[in-house]
Amino acid sequence: MIVLLCFSASQVLGKDVAIGVFAYQGERASTSDWNPLISYLNRALPEHHFRLENHDAESLRQAIAGERIDLAITNPGYYIAMEAEFGLSRIATLESAGVSAARALGSVVLVRSDRTDLKELSDLAGKRVAAIAPDAFGGYLLAAQAMLHSGVDPATDLKEILFIGLPMNRVVEAVLQGKVDAGIVRACVPEQMVREAQLQPADFRVLSQRQENHFPCALSTPLFPDWPLAVTRQTDPELAKRVAHALLSMTQVADGMGWTVPADYQPVHDVYRELRVGPYAYLREITPEGLARRFWPWLLGALIALAAWITHTVRVEHLVHRRTAQLRDSLQAREQAESRMRESQEQMEHLSRLSVLGELSGNLAHELNQPLTTIGTYARTVLRRQDSGRLTPDAISEACSQIVSEAERAGGIVQRIRHFAKKRGAVRAPVDLALIATEARHLIIGMLAHPPTIHIDNRLPEHCRVLADGPQIQQVLLNLIKNALDAGRNLPPERHRVQVIVEAVDHWVHLHVIDQGCGLEAPQLAHLFEPFFTTKPDGLGLGLPICKTIIEAHGGRLWAEPNADGLGMRFSFSLPCHDLPT
């Protein structure tokens, strides 16, 4: 999709911000595609009111020339053209789910499946080809560069090139009807037409087909960066910073749209320079033959100008490489910052586990004292019987068995606590949530003097597992179970019971921790997962936010809701299900 998003330069904080979109598929499709982004920006930046405006190419160009636009989103080809003409500067790049932002756009060259004489791009010499427009990035220019690399110059070696405009399915129809030998469209358009039943896979073939890693569609060309978000010379720096921060903080929505740091668009410059179009169109005129033919009386002056141009080009290349190096350094700094953030996250998780153990430590001494007292009692009994001469082999065997049992019980309590509190790196592997829940229950019961009933209801099929870091998930469960116990602490004994349900829902595993406690009010629910918000007098407000971060890092979701009967709460989280081989 080729889009252009713009903000009026006259807008200031608190005023309307007009977002202009180059609606190449029509207003209805444009509104459907970009209304979610408008809604997100209005939520993320409530001090502004963002509104959508659909434009054609000419009206947007006039708006840029009139300095009425502050921000622009467009395809890579349009971006470098406006970068050269209007001084745009990119601050973010569009990112789709599962596809690298630096390798997201390509072209595909189609022929009818019965054209057995056409297999490679080099076979197009002397043929008729349909495309979108001479300046269409994915609809012509990328394929034109690929044809050049195959030995076919589109300007001289094709019998005819027919530019038939948008929508792109018109190009596919021209190929299927035999009006042209081949057609150029943007990658993934044929697959979209197949999904919409406008095209059958058996109707067409792809020339010089190639497959890029993780890219879901057939290609005839290499991949190039996705759409950039750029600022103009007139952009208010504060507005640009706010929008960039909001977009880089945006999580990917259902259709997979998101934003990342700016990609390297030097490959796009190389396409335009090689084809000598757009900002490099002047290269068509600066050739030895052209200079000799048009300016032979001033050949000496032209040579001097050519030398000056070469110097200028070298300088521009130097500046481009310097900016690329600066961007590379910025990306490296960002990666280092992310590494430090991960280390801080692990430290916070470790401190959270220690905090939970600290809250339960008052009961821990009591639980360890019981097996130690029992061991001492049996040992003294053996000594007294020995002194009185009543020591028998059966008595020795019974005492030793009880001493071993109680020692193992005490050792098990200490081992579970040491394993839970140990600082460690995250390792993900297939785990059984029901088993993790059982271990968390044992850990809770082992540290409480009078533990209530904690019932685990395992409804998972045997083949269903989740790919997760077991101790991190156990930490989440321990927090949720402890919160459930705290919720019923001052209530009658019949409301102390906690139930844990593990079940499969579609391709997800859901785990629910259900209590019969005092519950939460609606205002409390609204802030439940915010850092430092707590309903406990001695709470820190970090447990649930850390749990939410852990679950989301595993690709899941954590939420809370009141029970249907109005008594207590239900805390739930979901994780993707990975089926084990049968």
MARGU-975137 format. One record per residue (C-alpha): x, z, y; residue in one letter. Coordinates in nm, 2 decimals. Example, Ala and Ser with C-alpha at 12.3 -4.5 7.8 and 13.67 -1.06 7.14 Angstrom:
! residues 2
> X  Z  Y  resn
> 1.23  0.78  -0.45  a $
> 1.37  0.71  -0.11  s $
END
This chain:
! residues 582
> X  Z  Y  resn
> 0.00  0.00  0.00  m $
> 0.13  -0.09  0.35  i $
> 0.02  0.17  0.60  v $
> 0.10  0.27  0.95  l $
> 0.02  0.62  1.07  l $
> 0.05  0.70  1.44  c $
> 0.01  0.98  1.69  f $
> -0.07  0.92  2.05  s $
> 0.22  1.01  2.27  a $
> 0.00  1.17  2.53  s $
> -0.12  1.43  2.29  q $
> 0.00  1.79  2.33  v $
> -0.06  2.11  2.14  l $
> -0.43  2.19  2.11  g $
> -0.54  1.83  2.17  k $
> -0.67  1.55  1.95  d $
> -0.40  1.36  1.75  v $
> -0.50  1.00  1.66  a $
> -0.36  0.88  1.33  i $
> -0.36  0.50  1.31  g $
> -0.35  0.33  0.97  v $
> -0.27  -0.03  0.90  f $
> -0.58  -0.09  0.68  a $
> -0.46  -0.40  0.49  y $
> -0.72  -0.34  0.22  q $
> -1.00  -0.29  0.46  g $
> -1.15  0.01  0.64  e $
> -1.34  0.15  0.34  r $
> -1.03  0.16  0.12  a $
> -0.81  0.29  0.40  s $
> -1.05  0.57  0.48  t $
> -1.08  0.67  0.11  s $
> -0.70  0.67  0.07  d $
> -0.60  0.87  0.38  w $
> -0.89  1.11  0.45  n $
> -0.73  1.37  0.21  p $
> -0.41  1.35  0.42  l $
> -0.61  1.40  0.74  i $
> -0.79  1.70  0.59  s $
> -0.46  1.85  0.48  y $
> -0.30  1.81  0.82  l $
> -0.61  1.97  0.99  n $
> -0.57  2.27  0.76  r $
> -0.20  2.29  0.79  a $
> -0.19  2.25  1.17  l $
> -0.52  2.40  1.29  p $
> -0.39  2.40  1.65  e $
> -0.44  2.02  1.64  h $
> -0.74  1.80  1.55  h $
> -0.62  1.50  1.35  f $
> -0.85  1.19  1.33  r $
> -0.82  0.86  1.15  l $
> -0.82  0.52  1.31  e $
> -0.81  0.19  1.12  n $
> -0.61  -0.09  1.28  h $
> -0.48  -0.44  1.20  d $
> -0.12  -0.53  1.24  a $
> -0.15  -0.67  1.59  e $
> -0.34  -0.38  1.75  s $
> -0.08  -0.14  1.60  l $
> 0.21  -0.34  1.73  r $
> 0.05  -0.34  2.08  q $
> 0.01  0.04  2.06  a $
> 0.38  0.08  1.97  i $
> 0.49  -0.15  2.25  a $
> 0.26  0.04  2.49  g $
> 0.43  0.37  2.39  e $
> 0.11  0.52  2.27  r $
> 0.24  0.61  1.92  i $
> 0.45  0.91  1.83  d $
> 0.46  0.89  1.45  l $
> 0.45  0.60  1.20  a $
> 0.42  0.56  0.83  i $
> 0.48  0.21  0.69  t $
> 0.64  0.03  0.40  n $
> 1.02  0.00  0.40  p $
> 1.02  -0.36  0.53  g $
> 0.80  -0.29  0.83  y $
> 1.00  0.03  0.90  y $
> 1.34  -0.14  0.94  i $
> 1.18  -0.41  1.16  a $
> 1.03  -0.15  1.39  m $
> 1.35  0.06  1.37  e $
> 1.54  -0.23  1.52  a $
> 1.28  -0.33  1.78  e $
> 1.13  0.01  1.88  f $
> 1.40  0.26  1.78  g $
> 1.20  0.45  1.51  l $
> 1.39  0.72  1.31  s $
> 1.27  0.84  0.97  r $
> 1.22  1.21  0.90  i $
> 1.04  1.20  0.55  a $
> 0.97  0.97  0.26  t $
> 0.65  0.94  0.05  l $
> 0.69  1.06  -0.31  e $
> 0.46  0.98  -0.60  s $
> 0.42  1.19  -0.92  a $
> 0.68  1.10  -1.18  g $
> 0.85  0.84  -0.96  v $
> 1.17  0.89  -0.76  s $
> 1.11  0.84  -0.38  a $
> 1.43  0.63  -0.37  a $
> 1.31  0.39  -0.65  r $
> 0.93  0.34  -0.60  a $
> 0.85  -0.01  -0.48  l $
> 0.91  -0.35  -0.64  g $
> 0.76  -0.69  -0.70  s $
> 0.63  -0.89  -1.00  v $
> 0.62  -1.26  -1.05  v $
> 0.33  -1.38  -1.27  l $
> 0.25  -1.70  -1.46  v $
> -0.03  -1.79  -1.69  r $
> 0.03  -1.69  -2.05  s $
> 0.01  -2.05  -2.16  d $
> 0.30  -2.16  -1.94  r $
> 0.57  -2.15  -2.21  t $
> 0.80  -2.35  -1.99  d $
> 0.84  -2.06  -1.74  l $
> 1.02  -1.75  -1.87  k $
> 1.28  -1.66  -1.60  e $
> 1.29  -1.68  -1.23  l $
> 1.55  -1.96  -1.25  s $
> 1.27  -2.18  -1.41  d $
> 1.08  -2.18  -1.08  l $
> 1.29  -2.46  -0.92  a $
> 1.06  -2.74  -0.82  g $
> 0.75  -2.54  -0.89  k $
> 0.46  -2.43  -0.66  r $
> 0.45  -2.05  -0.59  v $
> 0.19  -1.84  -0.41  a $
> 0.27  -1.52  -0.21  a $
> 0.10  -1.29  0.05  i $
> 0.29  -1.37  0.37  a $
> 0.64  -1.46  0.48  p $
> 0.70  -1.10  0.60  d $
> 0.53  -0.92  0.31  a $
> 0.78  -0.68  0.16  f $
> 0.65  -0.64  -0.19  g $
> 0.43  -0.95  -0.17  g $
> 0.72  -1.19  -0.11  y $
> 1.06  -1.07  0.02  l $
> 1.17  -0.87  -0.28  l $
> 1.09  -1.16  -0.52  a $
> 1.26  -1.41  -0.28  a $
> 1.58  -1.20  -0.30  q $
> 1.56  -1.19  -0.68  a $
> 1.51  -1.57  -0.69  m $
> 1.82  -1.61  -0.48  l $
> 2.02  -1.40  -0.73  h $
> 1.88  -1.63  -1.00  s $
> 2.01  -1.94  -0.83  g $
> 1.68  -2.05  -0.67  v $
> 1.65  -2.07  -0.29  d $
> 1.28  -2.03  -0.20  p $
> 1.33  -2.22  0.12  a $
> 1.48  -2.53  -0.04  t $
> 1.44  -2.53  -0.42  d $
> 1.07  -2.46  -0.45  l $
> 0.83  -2.76  -0.44  k $
> 0.59  -2.56  -0.22  e $
> 0.53  -2.19  -0.13  i $
> 0.17  -2.11  -0.04  l $
> 0.10  -1.80  0.17  f $
> -0.26  -1.71  0.10  i $
> -0.28  -1.36  0.25  g $
> -0.46  -1.05  0.14  l $
> -0.60  -0.91  -0.08  p $
> -0.33  -0.95  -0.34  m $
> -0.58  -1.04  -0.62  n $
> -0.62  -1.38  -0.44  r $
> -0.26  -1.46  -0.55  v $
> -0.35  -1.37  -0.91  v $
> -0.66  -1.58  -0.90  e $
> -0.47  -1.88  -0.77  a $
> -0.23  -1.85  -1.07  v $
> -0.51  -1.82  -1.33  l $
> -0.70  -2.12  -1.18  q $
> -0.39  -2.34  -1.20  g $
> -0.36  -2.39  -0.82  k $
> 0.00  -2.27  -0.84  v $
> 0.26  -2.23  -1.11  d $
> 0.35  -1.87  -1.03  a $
> 0.24  -1.59  -0.80  g $
> 0.42  -1.30  -0.63  i $
> 0.24  -0.96  -0.59  v $
> 0.35  -0.60  -0.55  r $
> 0.44  -0.41  -0.87  a $
> 0.14  -0.23  -1.04  c $
> -0.12  -0.47  -0.89  v $
> -0.17  -0.65  -1.23  p $
> -0.20  -0.32  -1.41  e $
> -0.46  -0.20  -1.15  q $
> -0.66  -0.52  -1.20  m $
> -0.65  -0.47  -1.58  v $
> -0.78  -0.12  -1.54  r $
> -1.06  -0.25  -1.31  e $
> -1.15  -0.52  -1.56  a $
> -1.06  -0.80  -1.32  q $
> -0.78  -0.92  -1.54  l $
> -0.70  -0.93  -1.91  q $
> -0.34  -0.86  -2.04  p $
> -0.35  -1.18  -2.24  a $
> -0.41  -1.39  -1.93  d $
> -0.06  -1.36  -1.78  f $
> 0.31  -1.31  -1.84  r $
> 0.58  -1.16  -1.62  v $
> 0.89  -1.36  -1.54  l $
> 1.23  -1.20  -1.59  s $
> 1.05  -0.88  -1.69  q $
> 1.25  -0.56  -1.65  r $
> 1.17  -0.20  -1.70  q $
> 1.30  0.09  -1.49  e $
> 1.32  0.44  -1.62  n $
> 1.00  0.65  -1.55  h $
> 0.84  0.36  -1.36  f $
> 0.50  0.29  -1.52  p $
> 0.46  -0.09  -1.44  c $
> 0.63  -0.42  -1.52  a $
> 0.88  -0.55  -1.27  l $
> 1.06  -0.88  -1.18  s $
> 1.28  -0.71  -0.92  t $
> 1.48  -0.39  -0.87  p $
> 1.31  -0.09  -0.72  l $
> 1.34  0.02  -0.35  f $
> 1.25  0.34  -0.15  p $
> 0.89  0.44  -0.08  d $
> 0.72  0.45  0.26  w $
> 0.91  0.65  0.53  p $
> 0.76  0.87  0.80  l $
> 0.94  0.80  1.13  a $
> 0.93  0.92  1.49  v $
> 0.95  0.70  1.80  t $
> 1.15  0.76  2.11  r $
> 0.85  0.92  2.28  q $
> 0.77  1.17  2.01  t $
> 0.74  1.53  2.12  d $
> 1.01  1.71  1.91  p $
> 0.79  2.01  1.85  e $
> 0.51  1.80  1.72  l $
> 0.75  1.60  1.50  a $
> 0.90  1.92  1.36  k $
> 0.55  2.07  1.28  r $
> 0.43  1.75  1.10  v $
> 0.75  1.72  0.91  a $
> 0.74  2.08  0.79  h $
> 0.37  2.05  0.69  a $
> 0.43  1.73  0.49  l $
> 0.74  1.86  0.32  l $
> 0.55  2.18  0.23  s $
> 0.26  1.97  0.09  m $
> 0.20  2.00  -0.29  t $
> 0.12  1.69  -0.48  q $
> -0.26  1.63  -0.48  v $
> -0.46  1.49  -0.77  a $
> -0.35  1.13  -0.71  d $
> 0.02  1.24  -0.71  g $
> 0.09  1.19  -0.34  m $
> 0.36  1.41  -0.18  g $
> 0.65  1.40  0.06  w $
> 1.03  1.46  0.03  t $
> 1.34  1.43  0.24  v $
> 1.43  1.08  0.39  p $
> 1.56  0.83  0.13  a $
> 1.85  0.59  0.19  d $
> 1.70  0.26  0.32  y $
> 2.03  0.06  0.33  q $
> 1.91  -0.15  0.02  p $
> 1.61  -0.26  0.24  v $
> 1.85  -0.37  0.52  h $
> 2.04  -0.56  0.25  d $
> 1.73  -0.76  0.15  v $
> 1.65  -0.86  0.51  y $
> 2.01  -0.94  0.59  r $
> 2.05  -1.15  0.27  e $
> 1.72  -1.34  0.35  l $
> 1.81  -1.35  0.72  r $
> 1.46  -1.25  0.83  v $
> 1.31  -0.97  1.05  g $
> 1.58  -0.79  1.25  p $
> 1.84  -1.02  1.09  y $
> 1.66  -1.35  1.17  a $
> 1.93  -1.43  1.42  y $
> 2.17  -1.49  1.13  l $
> 1.99  -1.82  1.06  r $
> 2.12  -1.96  1.39  e $
> 2.47  -1.82  1.38  i $
> 2.63  -2.06  1.13  t $
> 2.92  -2.29  1.19  p $
> 2.70  -2.60  1.13  e $
> 2.44  -2.48  1.37  g $
> 2.69  -2.39  1.64  l $
> 2.86  -2.73  1.61  a $
> 2.53  -2.92  1.62  r $
> 2.37  -2.73  1.91  r $
> 2.65  -2.60  2.12  f $
> 2.95  -2.83  2.06  w $
> 3.05  -2.85  2.43  p $
> 3.08  -2.47  2.43  w $
> 3.24  -2.43  2.09  l $
> 3.52  -2.22  2.22  l $
> 3.28  -1.98  2.40  g $
> 3.07  -1.97  2.08  a $
> 3.37  -1.87  1.88  l $
> 3.44  -1.59  2.12  i $
> 3.08  -1.48  2.10  a $
> 3.10  -1.49  1.73  l $
> 3.41  -1.27  1.73  a $
> 3.22  -1.02  1.95  a $
> 2.92  -1.03  1.72  w $
> 3.15  -0.96  1.42  i $
> 3.29  -0.66  1.61  t $
> 2.94  -0.54  1.69  h $
> 2.83  -0.58  1.33  t $
> 3.13  -0.38  1.20  v $
> 3.05  -0.11  1.45  r $
> 2.68  -0.11  1.34  v $
> 2.79  -0.09  0.97  e $
> 3.02  0.19  1.06  h $
> 2.74  0.38  1.24  l $
> 2.50  0.32  0.94  v $
> 2.75  0.44  0.69  h $
> 2.82  0.75  0.91  r $
> 2.45  0.83  0.93  r $
> 2.42  0.78  0.56  t $
> 2.71  1.02  0.51  a $
> 2.54  1.27  0.74  q $
> 2.22  1.23  0.54  l $
> 2.42  1.28  0.22  r $
> 2.57  1.60  0.36  d $
> 2.22  1.72  0.46  s $
> 2.09  1.65  0.11  l $
> 2.38  1.84  -0.04  q $
> 2.32  2.14  0.19  a $
> 1.95  2.13  0.09  r $
> 2.04  2.14  -0.28  e $
> 2.27  2.43  -0.21  q $
> 1.99  2.61  -0.03  a $
> 1.75  2.54  -0.32  e $
> 2.01  2.69  -0.56  s $
> 2.04  3.00  -0.35  r $
> 1.66  3.02  -0.34  m $
> 1.64  3.00  -0.72  r $
> 1.90  3.28  -0.75  e $
> 1.70  3.49  -0.51  s $
> 1.38  3.42  -0.71  q $
> 1.55  3.54  -1.03  e $
> 1.67  3.85  -0.85  q $
> 1.32  3.92  -0.72  m $
> 1.18  3.88  -1.07  e $
> 1.44  4.12  -1.20  h $
> 1.36  4.38  -0.93  l $
> 0.99  4.33  -1.01  s $
> 1.05  4.42  -1.38  r $
> 1.25  4.73  -1.28  l $
> 0.97  4.83  -1.04  s $
> 0.71  4.82  -1.32  v $
> 0.94  5.03  -1.54  l $
> 1.00  5.27  -1.25  g $
> 0.62  5.32  -1.22  e $
> 0.59  5.40  -1.59  l $
> 0.91  5.61  -1.62  s $
> 0.72  5.93  -1.58  g $
> 0.55  5.88  -1.92  n $
> 0.86  5.73  -2.08  l $
> 1.04  6.07  -2.12  a $
> 0.73  6.21  -2.29  h $
> 0.72  5.93  -2.54  e $
> 1.09  5.95  -2.63  l $
> 1.06  6.33  -2.65  n $
> 0.80  6.31  -2.94  q $
> 1.02  6.13  -3.20  p $
> 1.33  6.33  -3.09  l $
> 1.13  6.66  -3.14  t $
> 1.01  6.54  -3.48  t $
> 1.37  6.46  -3.58  i $
> 1.49  6.81  -3.48  g $
> 1.20  6.98  -3.66  t $
> 1.27  6.81  -3.99  y $
> 1.65  6.87  -3.96  a $
> 1.59  7.25  -3.90  r $
> 1.35  7.26  -4.19  t $
> 1.62  7.12  -4.42  v $
> 1.86  7.38  -4.30  l $
> 1.62  7.67  -4.35  r $
> 1.54  7.56  -4.70  r $
> 1.91  7.53  -4.78  q $
> 1.97  7.89  -4.65  d $
> 1.68  8.02  -4.86  s $
> 1.78  7.83  -5.17  g $
> 1.45  7.64  -5.18  r $
> 1.60  7.29  -5.09  l $
> 1.49  7.03  -5.35  t $
> 1.57  6.66  -5.38  p $
> 1.21  6.57  -5.29  d $
> 1.23  6.78  -4.97  a $
> 1.55  6.61  -4.87  i $
> 1.41  6.26  -4.94  s $
> 1.09  6.34  -4.74  e $
> 1.29  6.48  -4.44  a $
> 1.53  6.20  -4.43  c $
> 1.26  5.94  -4.45  s $
> 1.07  6.10  -4.16  q $
> 1.40  6.13  -3.95  i $
> 1.47  5.76  -4.01  v $
> 1.12  5.66  -3.92  s $
> 1.12  5.86  -3.59  e $
> 1.47  5.74  -3.50  a $
> 1.36  5.38  -3.55  e $
> 1.05  5.45  -3.33  r $
> 1.26  5.59  -3.05  a $
> 1.51  5.30  -3.08  g $
> 1.23  5.04  -3.07  g $
> 1.10  5.19  -2.74  i $
> 1.45  5.18  -2.59  v $
> 1.52  4.83  -2.72  q $
> 1.20  4.68  -2.58  r $
> 1.27  4.84  -2.24  i $
> 1.63  4.72  -2.23  r $
> 1.52  4.36  -2.33  h $
> 1.25  4.36  -2.06  f $
> 1.48  4.50  -1.78  a $
> 1.78  4.28  -1.87  k $
> 1.88  4.03  -1.60  k $
> 1.90  3.68  -1.75  r $
> 1.87  3.31  -1.67  g $
> 1.55  3.12  -1.74  a $
> 1.53  2.94  -2.07  v $
> 1.22  2.75  -2.17  r $
> 1.12  2.70  -2.54  a $
> 0.79  2.68  -2.73  p $
> 0.63  3.03  -2.74  v $
> 0.32  3.19  -2.89  d $
> 0.12  3.35  -2.60  l $
> -0.07  3.58  -2.84  a $
> 0.26  3.71  -2.98  l $
> 0.39  3.77  -2.63  i $
> 0.07  3.95  -2.54  a $
> 0.11  4.18  -2.85  t $
> 0.47  4.26  -2.75  e $
> 0.36  4.35  -2.39  a $
> 0.09  4.57  -2.54  r $
> 0.35  4.75  -2.75  h $
> 0.57  4.80  -2.45  l $
> 0.28  4.95  -2.24  i $
> 0.16  5.17  -2.52  i $
> 0.52  5.29  -2.58  g $
> 0.55  5.42  -2.23  m $
> 0.21  5.58  -2.18  l $
> 0.12  5.93  -2.30  a $
> -0.25  5.85  -2.36  h $
> -0.28  5.47  -2.36  p $
> -0.63  5.33  -2.35  p $
> -0.75  5.06  -2.59  t $
> -0.59  4.72  -2.53  i $
> -0.77  4.46  -2.75  h $
> -0.61  4.11  -2.80  i $
> -0.85  3.83  -2.90  d $
> -0.64  3.53  -3.01  n $
> -0.86  3.21  -3.02  r $
> -0.57  2.96  -3.01  l $
> -0.53  2.70  -3.29  p $
> -0.21  2.75  -3.49  e $
> -0.05  2.43  -3.37  h $
> -0.09  2.50  -3.00  c $
> 0.21  2.64  -2.81  r $
> 0.33  2.65  -2.45  v $
> 0.68  2.55  -2.33  l $
> 0.78  2.86  -2.12  a $
> 1.04  3.13  -2.06  d $
> 0.91  3.41  -2.28  g $
> 1.04  3.71  -2.09  p $
> 0.90  3.57  -1.76  q $
> 0.55  3.52  -1.91  i $
> 0.58  3.87  -2.06  q $
> 0.66  4.00  -1.71  q $
> 0.34  3.84  -1.58  v $
> 0.13  3.98  -1.86  l $
> 0.28  4.33  -1.82  l $
> 0.19  4.32  -1.44  n $
> -0.16  4.21  -1.51  l $
> -0.22  4.46  -1.79  i $
> -0.08  4.75  -1.58  k $
> -0.30  4.64  -1.29  n $
> -0.60  4.65  -1.52  a $
> -0.51  5.00  -1.64  l $
> -0.47  5.12  -1.28  d $
> -0.81  4.97  -1.19  a $
> -0.98  5.21  -1.44  g $
> -0.76  5.51  -1.40  r $
> -1.01  5.73  -1.22  n $
> -1.32  5.61  -1.40  l $
> -1.49  5.74  -1.72  p $
> -1.31  5.68  -2.05  p $
> -1.55  5.41  -2.16  e $
> -1.43  5.19  -1.87  r $
> -1.06  5.23  -1.95  h $
> -1.07  4.95  -2.21  r $
> -0.87  4.63  -2.14  v $
> -0.93  4.30  -2.32  q $
> -0.68  4.01  -2.35  v $
> -0.82  3.67  -2.45  i $
> -0.60  3.37  -2.54  v $
> -0.78  3.04  -2.58  e $
> -0.73  2.66  -2.56  a $
> -0.93  2.46  -2.30  v $
> -0.87  2.08  -2.32  d $
> -0.49  2.04  -2.31  h $
> -0.43  2.38  -2.15  w $
> -0.39  2.74  -2.28  v $
> -0.58  3.00  -2.08  h $
> -0.50  3.37  -2.10  l $
> -0.75  3.62  -1.95  h $
> -0.69  3.99  -1.88  v $
> -1.03  4.16  -1.84  i $
> -1.08  4.52  -1.72  d $
> -1.39  4.74  -1.65  q $
> -1.23  4.89  -1.34  g $
> -1.35  4.93  -0.98  c $
> -1.31  4.56  -0.90  g $
> -1.23  4.40  -0.56  l $
> -1.42  4.31  -0.25  e $
> -1.44  3.94  -0.12  a $
> -1.20  4.01  0.17  p $
> -0.95  4.16  -0.07  q $
> -0.97  3.86  -0.30  l $
> -0.90  3.62  -0.02  a $
> -0.55  3.78  0.04  h $
> -0.48  3.89  -0.32  l $
> -0.18  3.67  -0.39  f $
> -0.02  3.70  -0.04  e $
> 0.32  3.88  -0.03  p $
> 0.30  4.25  0.07  f $
> -0.08  4.27  0.04  f $
> -0.18  4.56  -0.19  t $
> -0.48  4.78  -0.27  t $
> -0.26  5.06  -0.41  k $
> -0.14  5.35  -0.18  p $
> 0.21  5.32  -0.33  d $
> 0.22  4.95  -0.40  g $
> 0.47  4.70  -0.25  l $
> 0.24  4.39  -0.27  g $
> 0.50  4.18  -0.46  l $
> 0.38  4.19  -0.82  g $
> 0.10  3.93  -0.80  l $
> 0.29  3.69  -0.57  p $
> 0.59  3.69  -0.81  i $
> 0.35  3.63  -1.10  c $
> 0.19  3.34  -0.92  k $
> 0.53  3.19  -0.85  t $
> 0.63  3.22  -1.21  i $
> 0.31  3.06  -1.34  i $
> 0.32  2.77  -1.09  e $
> 0.69  2.71  -1.17  a $
> 0.57  2.65  -1.53  h $
> 0.32  2.39  -1.42  g $
> 0.02  2.63  -1.44  g $
> -0.22  2.82  -1.22  r $
> -0.30  3.19  -1.16  l $
> -0.64  3.31  -1.03  w $
> -0.87  3.61  -1.02  a $
> -1.25  3.65  -1.03  e $
> -1.51  3.93  -1.08  p $
> -1.66  3.98  -1.42  n $
> -2.00  3.83  -1.48  a $
> -2.16  4.18  -1.52  d $
> -2.02  4.29  -1.19  g $
> -1.79  4.56  -1.35  l $
> -1.42  4.50  -1.31  g $
> -1.21  4.19  -1.27  m $
> -1.08  3.90  -1.48  r $
> -0.72  3.78  -1.40  f $
> -0.64  3.45  -1.57  s $
> -0.36  3.20  -1.58  f $
> -0.33  2.85  -1.74  s $
> -0.02  2.68  -1.89  l $
> 0.01  2.32  -2.04  p $
> -0.04  2.31  -2.42  c $
> 0.23  2.15  -2.63  h $
> 0.11  2.06  -2.98  d $
> 0.36  2.14  -3.26  l $
> 0.41  1.86  -3.52  p $
> 0.21  1.92  -3.83  t $
END
